[in-house]
Amino acid sequence: MFFPIGDTPNPKNFTPWTTWGLMAANILIYFFITIPLSMQGVDPGNPLLEEYIRSIAPHLPSGVSLRQVLAQVNAYDLFSFANGYKPGAPELTDLFFSMFLHGGLLHLAGNMLFLWIYGDNVEHVLGRFGFLAAYLGTGAVATWFFAFFAGPSMIPLVGASGAISGVLGVYFLLFPRNKVKVFVALIPFYVDVFLLPARLVLGFFVIVDNLLPLLIGPQSSVAYGAHIGGFLGGLVIALAGERLSWSWPWKDRAWRTERPEVPGEPEPRYSRASNLSAMRTAMAKKYPSDAIDALSRMNRSEMAELSPDECVTLSEWLDDTGHSAAASRILKQCISTHRNSDRLADAYLSLGLMRIKQGQPTAAYQYLLAALDLNPSAETSMRAHEALSRIDVYRSGR
């Protein structure tokens, strides 16, 4: 037996109301709709029963007769058939309502466990409404991904797994250095708890639990395709968010630090050399506003000529003047451009310190550990360790 029971680090002084609200909605629907209806029989004259039998008959396992199915059908089977998402008869209301229906207690418990573990960190980064939009959006993507392969099937898809897989996709990209607390039990021989890298645990979930069964496994009631579709949707959201530094562009006029390059555009009155020279002169004289002004006239290729040390200084000035998105952007561009530089530790440190300042300790944790992996100077190492000491992390001797 192998399953996660927690993760670290987590945001301080943050209550994930949206995550808890989604969990409450799923649990309440299960106990007030699923369980009561599961205890009720069905009227043999109900026209929905005929449609239900006609839809599932071609998919019955060998050796199972319709008589056996009829003897076990309950009111919830018909309810989930009517309100689950059917690729052969898609309905917008079913698309979203089906995310809150579950086929059994274990199905519900597994989904809620994953949402409880991973949801708070993702909600902290996306914000409450952003998290809700991402949850429902990736849930819809997961369902459509499943429907694409299912064709005109009338077998309903129910469950929050696709939406939660979207949360896992965001988590996978944003928190690569987090640890997941995993319970391992080979009863009666071995029982223990480990802290494992988050990407190892989530990679196992995607590849071993979903991709391989989808490719080589037999027909199953588990919607592996929906899980993969949701996970991919979460990755896209995380990539877009990182690209925008999790800030809407129109909120910061300096968000786009470089001037766009337009093919055929006349040469600007400032040459590349004068742009770089003006910026470097302003930096030498410690004139932040002049340096930022020169930076705004530079295009992407000119930005690539900035050294990591220059990027760190410019990012600090941008952050100090209220342009945090632009500050993050210039550091990320620098890291992408100078991948093999031995001076990137300070860039990662600056990103980590900015995330702490913005109240994002779990995001800061990723950057601070990256800084320590890059042979930092004694001062950079000391500052990174000091910043890490302010972030709550499970301690483990492993």
N, C-alpha and C positions, 0 to 999 in steps of 0.2 A: 504494500500500500504506500502510495506516494502522493501527497497533496500539500499545497501551500496553506499556511495559516497566518501569515503576516508579512510585512515588508518594512524596510528601513532605508534611509531616514524618512520621516514624515513631517509635514509642516507644523510649526508650533502655533498654539493659540488659534487654531482654525477648526471650525465646525463644518463638515461637509454636508450642509443641509440638503443640497440637491441629490447627492448620493443616497443619503438616508431617506429622502422623500421617495425616490425611485424604488428603493428596497421596500419601504412601507407599502407603496402602491401594489407591487408584485405580491407581497405576502398577504395583504388584505384581500386582494382579488382571489388568491388561492383559497383562503380560509372561508370567505363569504360567498364565493361563487363555485369554485372548482369542487371543494369537498361536498357541499350540500347537493349539488347537481349529480355528483358521482354516486350518491346514495339513492337517487331516484331512477325508477324504471322509465320506459318509453311506451308511448301509445302505439300499438302496431299499425294504427291507421294514420299516423303522422306522415304527411307526404315527404317531409325532410328525411325520414328514415329510409324511404325507398331510394331517394337520391343518394343518400350516404352509402347504402349497400351497393348501388350501381357503381359508385366511384371507387370503392375499396376492393370490390370483387376481383378485378384483374391483378391486384397486388398481394393477394393472400398467399402465405407460404404453402408449399405443398403439404398435403395431409390435413389442412385446416378447412373445414366446411363452412358454408354460409350459415348453417343451422347453429354451429358452435358460436359463430360471431353474434348472431341474433340473440343467443342466450345470455351474452355478456354485455351487450350494448346498454349504455345508461344515458341519462339526459345530458351529462357533460360531453359525451362523445358527439352528440348532435349539436350542442352549443359551440364546441370548438370547431366542428365542421362548418357551422354557419358563420363563425366570426374569425376563424383562422385565415391566413392568407393562402388563397388557392391560385397557383400560376395560371390555371385554365380559366379562371373567372376572377381576375384581379379587381379589388375594390380598395379605394383610398382609406376608408375607415378600418378595413381589415388589416391593411398594411401596418398601422400603428397599434391598433388594439391587440393584434396577435402577439406583440412584444411583451404583453403583460399576462399571457396565458401560459400555463405549464402543464406538461403531461403527467407529472407525479411529484411527490415530495422530494425525491432525490434530485430530480431535474431542477426544481426550484432551489433547493439548498446549495447545489453546486454553483448555480448562477449567482446567487446572492453572496456566497463566499468570495467569489472572484471580484464582484462589484465592491464589496466591503474592503478587500485588500488593496485593490488598485485604484478605486474611484477617487479617494480623497486627494492623492497627489495630482491626478489629472484635473480634477475640479479646481484645485488651488491655482493651477496655471491658466486654465481656460476661463475661469470665473464661473459663477453659478449658472447664468443663462447660456453662456458659451458651452458649458459642459452639457447642459440639457439639449441644446441644439446638436452638438456633436453626437450625443448618445442616440437621439432619435434619427439623426441623419445617417449615421453609420449603420443603424439598425435597418433603415430603409434600403441602403446600398447592399447590405448583406442579404436581405430578402430578394431584391432584384437579381443579385448574383446567383442565388440559388434557383430562382425562377428561370433564368436564362438557360440553365442546364436541365431543368425539370421539364421544359416544354409545356404542353397543355394539360399537365397533371392536375387532378382535382383533389389530391391528397393535401390537406391543409398543413401549413407550417406555423408552429406556435413556439413561443419561448423568447427569452431575452438574450439568448446566447450570441446572436449576431451583433446586437448593440454592445454587449459587454466585450465581445471580440474587438470592436472598434476602440473601446477604452484601452484594451491591451495593446493595440497598435500604436496609439498615442504614447502610452507608457514605454513601450519598447524603444521608441526613438528618443524620447526626452530624458529617460532615466536609466541609461545604460550601465551606470556604476552602482545603482541601488542593489541591495541584497534582499532576497526573499527567504523568509523563514519557512522551511519545509519539514513536514512531519513524515518520517520514514518508519514503517513498521513491517517487519517480517515475523509476525507472531507465530510461535512463542520465542523465536530465536533472537530477534533483534528489534529494538525500538529506540529511536533517537530523533533529535531535531537538529537540522543543519541550516546555516546561512549560505545560500548559493547565489551566484550572480543572476540578476533579474533576466538578462538576455538568455542565459542558459535555460532557465525555467520556462520562459515564454517561447523560446525556440523549440523546446521539447513539445510544448502545447500545440504549436502550429504544425510542426513537421511530423512528429510521431503520433500525436492524437488526432490530427485532422488531414494533413496532406497525404500521408501514406495510406490511411484508410480510404480516402477519396479515390486514390489512383488504383489501388490493388484490392481493396476490401469488397466484400459482397454487398448486396443491397441492404441498407440499414435504415432504421428510423431516425438516426442522428443526421442532422443537416450539416455535414462537413463543409459543403460548399458555402453555406451561409456564414460559417465561422471564418473561413478564409476571406470571403468578400468583405466582412466587417473589419477584419484585421487590416486588410489593404486600405480600406477607407480611412481607418485611424492613422495609418502611416501617411496618407496624403494630407490629412488635416495637420499632423505634426510638422510635416515638411513645409507646408504653407505658413504655419504659425511661426516657425523658426525663420523663414524667409522675411517675414514682416516684423520679426522681433516681438511678436505677440502684441502689436500695437497697430491700430488702424492708421494707414498712411496720412489721411487728412488731419489727424490730430497733431502732427508734428511736421511743420513745413521743411525741416531739415532732415526728414526721414531718408530721402534719397540724397545721399551725400555726394554722389558723382553726377556730372552732367551727362545725359544720354548721348551716345554717338549716333549720328545720322549720316548714312551713306550719301556722298555728294554734297554734304553741307560745306559752305565756304569756311576757310580756315578762320578760327576766332582771332580776335585782336590780341589775345594773350596766347603766346606759344606754350608748348608743353614745358619748355625750359623755364619760361618766365613764371608759369603757374607754380612749378615745384620750387623755383628760386624764391618767389614771393612767400610761399608758405614756410619754407625753411628759414627764411630771414625773420619772419614773424615769430616762429618758434624759438629761434636763437635769442630774440629780444623779449620773449615771453609776452607776446601780444595775442592772446587767444582769439579775439574777434577778428583780427586781420588774418590769422591762420585759417580759421573756419571759413572766412570769405573766399580765400584762395582755394580752399578745398572744394567749395561749391562749384568752382569753374573747371574742375578736373573731371575727365571721363574715366571709364573703368580701366583702360590700359594705363593711364597716368597714375591712377590709384595703386596699380600693381607695383609701381616703383617705390612706394613708401616702405620703409623698413619696419620691422616689428616694433622697435622702440618708438618710432614716430607715430605708428598707429596707436600705441598705448597712450602716449601723451595727448594726441588729438581726441581720443575717446574720453579721456578724463575731462578735457575742456568741454567737449560736447555734453557730457553728462552733467557737469557743473552748471551749464547754461540751460538745463532743462530738456535736452534733446537725447534722452536715454535710448530711444529706438535707433537713432543715427549712430550713437556711440557703440551699441551692440553690433550694428551692421558693419562698421568699419573694422572692428576686431575680428568678426567672422570672416570677412573678406581677406583680411591679413592672414588668418590661420589657413584659409583655403589656398592662398597664393604662395605662402612660404611653408609648405608642409614639412620640408626637410630642414628648416632653420633650427639652430640650437638656441634661438632667442624667443621661442613661442611660449615658454613658461609664464612670462610676465603678461602675455595677452590672455592666457587662460585665467591667471590670477585676477586680472582686471574684470573679466567677465563674471567670475565668481563673486567678487566684492560688490559688483553692481547688482547682482541678483539678491545678495543679502540685503543691500540697501533698499531694493524694491520689495522686500518681504517674501522672497522666493528661496528659502534655504535649501530645499531639495534640488532645485535647479543649480544653485550655487555649488552644492556638493559634487556634482558631476565635473564642473570646471576646475574646482580646487584639487580634486584627485588627479585630473589630467595634468595640471601644473606640476604636481609632485612627481609625476612619471617622466618628466622631460628634463631631468638633471638641472633643476633650478639653482640659482645662486643662493648663498646662505640667507640673504635678506628675504628673497622671494619665498624660500622654503619656510622661514620663520613666520612670515605673514600668512601663508597658506595654512600652516598648522594652527595658528592662532584663530583664523577664521573658521576652520573645521571644528575647533573646540567649542564654538558657539552653536553647532548643529547637533541635535539629538540623534544618536546612532546606537542601535543595539550593540553591545560589546560582546565579543565572542573570542574565545581562545583558539578557534579553529583557523 
